[in-house]
Amino acid sequence: MKKQTTTDYSRFYKTVYWLLIIIFFFKLSGFFTWSENVAITRVVKVVSRISMTIFIYLLYKKIVAKGSVASFKWSNPLSILLYCGYLLLGMVSFLWSTDFGYSALQWIMDFESLVFAYYFIACFVLLDKYFPQSDIRLSNVLGNVIVMMMTIFIVGMFTAPDQFYRLTHGGEEQRLGGYFMNPNELGMIGGVGISCLIFDLYRKQNPTWTIVKIASLLFVVVMTGSRSSTIGCLLVAFFHIRQGKNMKLKLSMYAGAALAVPLAISKIMIKQGGLDEVLSMTGRLPFWKALITEGLPREILFGFGFMRIDYKDHFESVHTYAGHMTHNTFMQVLMNLGFVGFTLVLLQVAMTFRGFFKTPEPNKKLMLIGIIIPVLINSFTEFGIFGETNYGILFYQMLIFYICISTTDKLTFKETNHLMRTRPELNSQYRTDKNLPK
């Protein structure tokens, strides 16, 4: 009997890993403002986003061609169906939006990121199923890309502080981000990176270097001066501490959290605005009250159109400042799609969290919840998961697909032959009557 040889896929794993890193790095960079020239910024964003979506599709096809089958089954279908319903309502709202071009542009960018998220997550689903020895994990890829991105800001704050710092509160406070990125958004992405890298500690993957990377991200979060991001990081830390079983790891995380609390309090409480501003959600309660009492009654059912909060470009009131966006993702939906869209979004979020908690794999469940914590907290004070296009939306779309798509063993005759041809070592597993068509 001829002995079956085992194919060495180590080079393939390394290539796929670095391609995922590069693609996601440039995809994420497409959400930053890399030039003060508006025209250049728009070109960079459009080219980087669309090209990375094309590249992730090509990588997906490469993984399929190497020896996997793109045959998926849908779990938690209400999560993705309700999200598509939200996008459909947004598209219909073009009919009554007073700025069709702006609404359409925002919608197209959201849809484009949804396509990217599908193929990006599909790559990991296929790798987990057909190449389990690869050790390529979503949390590791996201965490390392975010470290690479944040390294640019760490270097920039020392080499070009005028560009990488943003002056706020009348020039009395410096916040890392500059004109490249809103400091709160930058802090949020740092929190996501920390949550992802913690899983490298669980897997004991070069723990010393992982701790250095986590510390660098925590430094970025602190330098952004973002209250919401600081709170998010603390919640992520305590969440993992409660879930952890390794006593040494739990003690080290408790020690790190204890050291971070005084710094967090100083960033959250002891700054301009103080406790009053914190309790009033960064001082925006008067703005939100004016939106609900003055703006919403004019278009209470279906809103002003996708990503529009008034008939004009800015909402104005004698009782508060003028604003182009609400700084709260759920308030944003309420204004641009009315109570119909708001109800749809609440149901969608509920079904998504239901999917998180129903996830059978413990580590996958921890990762999903760990990533959504900083993203959701940021959504209460910034663009958020249903706001104007931002990478928080991209993260949320990826989480949705990660609970909604999975592989199936019910393969067609053509799919079975593809596996038998490309992965001869799997013949004994897939060459069965159940995989052949009737």
HELIX and SHEET records of a PDB file:
HELIX    1   1 SER A   10  SER A   29  1                                  20    
HELIX    2   2 VAL A   38  GLY A   67  1                                  30    
HELIX    3   3 PRO A   77  VAL A   92  1                                  16    
HELIX    4   4 SER A   93  LEU A   95  5                                   3    
HELIX    5   5 PHE A  100  TYR A  130  1                                  31    
HELIX    6   6 PRO A  132  SER A  134  5                                   3    
HELIX    7   7 LEU A  138  THR A  159  1                                  22    
HELIX    8   8 PRO A  161  PHE A  164  1                                   4    
HELIX    9   9 PRO A  183  TYR A  202  1                                  20    
HELIX   10  10 PRO A  207  THR A  224  1                                  18    
HELIX   11  11 ARG A  227  GLN A  243  1                                  17    
HELIX   12  12 MET A  247  ILE A  268  1                                  22    
HELIX   13  13 GLY A  274  LEU A  279  1                                   6    
HELIX   14  14 LEU A  285  ALA A  290  1                                   6    
HELIX   15  15 LEU A  291  GLY A  295  3                                   5    
HELIX   16  16 LEU A  296  GLU A  299  5                                   4    
HELIX   17  17 THR A  329  LYS A  358  1                                  30    
HELIX   18  18 PRO A  362  SER A  379  1                                  18    
HELIX   19  19 TYR A  391  CYS A  404  1                                  14    
HELIX   20  20 PHE A  413  THR A  422  1                                  10    
HELIX   21  21 PRO A  424  LEU A  426  5                                   3    
HELIX   22  22 ASN A  427  TYR A  430  1                                   4    
HELIX   23  23 ASP A  433  ASN A  435  5                                   3    
SHEET    1   A 2 PHE A  72  TRP A  74  0                                        
SHEET    2   A 2 ILE A 405  THR A 407 -1                                        
SHEET    1   B 2 TYR A 165  THR A 168  0                                        
SHEET    2   B 2 GLU A 173  LEU A 176 -1                                        
SHEET    1   C 2 PHE A 315  SER A 317  0                                        
SHEET    2   C 2 THR A 320  GLY A 323 -1                                        
END                                                                             
